[in-house]
């Protein structure tokens, strides 16, 4: 019989359609494949992107680093050539009758994760995955200085069905002048739970899931990877830090190292179980101008594109998920992977 499950953080309901229960091989999809052609993100084409705002470069022994906007980089961050929001100007909030509007001010940047066109986060050397995580952190810290920005979202679209227009491994960062509704729902849900129980709801989830084990996928010293109790999508998976921290950019260096390992393990397992699917991931963190708090807990959400959102979802806000999270977690947990980080997996 189908189950209705309630997300304890946002209060959102989902339908776990057990009558439609699906294994990984039951989903009709096209694995992400390289199509080739000109790539503006490949080394040698630096002039085809806006000037970089951050670059990690390797210097020759005893020599200087390669100049900006030239080959020799490990990770490169550039403004999006077609930004959703513009960096210059004032917000100029204004009414239009009963409506509200403001200028589209923000920052939209692309993190080019590697010079190697055919690599993925699952196949890069682990130190290069760490570089990507540090680039996220460094850009977030820099953009927080701009008081116009209220929220910074880091996300990745992998594969055309997930919204990626370029094949080269990259992720994105958008700084917003408002806090998104979905972030507000999480923040408010977490705050209400804390006011009632004086505990972080994410910390309680981690504690319970580690004790139960049926929805855990992997863990290392600092992170647990799990399928949430009420996932919107089949094989939706979260990575959460075991130690409470409300802001992604606050963590000590060893935490970022283990986060990179957790990300790589999850991506490698997903590639193996789901045959290199298109996916999105997002990093949820506290608003940038807020101080640290005891109720919110930053985390990453991974969502492979295996089903489509249709009329029922748009009309109700409910999601129908044909794969119970316990089954998804089992498939991912038991998947053998070959990565530089695999020895740090706890499951």
Phi, psi and omega in degrees: 000139178300155178239143166262127179236141183253126174293122185289345183269308184264344186081006181285136177265145173229157175255118173268104189273080186296334177294338179257014190315130186235138172275166181306324184283351183278346182276131178274115182201162175256120175302150178292125180232149178284130180259343179081190183099179183294138180231117180289347182268352181283152178304141183097345181249024184300332180289348182273355177245162171301157181303139184293147175259347177203139175213133172259122186232150178260127178269152173289158183300120180075002183245176181281164173289157175297146180296159176301150176058034172226166176299165181112007181265156173259317174223144182222134178242127182228153171299144176297132182294334179233073190290146173289330181225154181256145186279334187267140172116181179251160182291320179048059176300138183206152174271156168226087190065235179277355185264162178241146177209164175203165176294150181278070182266136177175185176235139180225110186236154178246128175261106178277111198282338183197152172288344186273113189297325188260004178280164173226173177297340177281335188247353176290152168303145187300327179295330178285328174294320176301320178303318180297316180297318179294326177296319175305310185295315182296320179290325178295316180298319180293316183289335177298339180292339180274110186289352175288339187266135181251334184211142178235123179251129173254131181210163178224132171251121181239116181094149184302316179299338179268001176103005180280125178265345178234144183283326187305136184302120180203158173226178186224162179220129177234125174263128187245149177275000177225161176270124183298151181302318181296321177295320179299318179300316178294315181298315182292319178297317179294321181294317179297318178298317181294319180296328181278319188248349182059035174219153176284129181295326179292321177297321177294320177300313180301313181300312182292318182292324178292325178290319183285308175086344187288338180249005177278145180251316182196165173204156168226193186303322188250348188222151170236138176250127186212159170271126182294157182299322182235071183285142177286329189231151176298133179068018169300134187219141179244148170244122182235138174291138180291326178272137183294131173204129184274340185237129179303321187277005182267348192290149173290163190300321183293336178292319178296325178298315181284334173295317177302319179294319179295318179297314182296318179298315180298315181296321179293319179294318180296319178300320183286313185286321188252009175061057176053065185282161164292147181202165169237144162229152179224147173253120179262130181216171179290156175306144192292331182270357178276149174284176177295150180218167184265356188253335182254153189221113183295156182193169176245138177244128182247128185225099176291149182268087183248339179227171180246143173280126186232198189302318181299315181296315181295325184279337185242336189081356173279151173243142175256119183244117183279357183237112177303141182298332178296321178289317179299315180298321180297314179301314182291317182300319186273355181287122175286140180229154177239096176221163176298343184259001192296333182291347181265002179283136180267352182234000000 
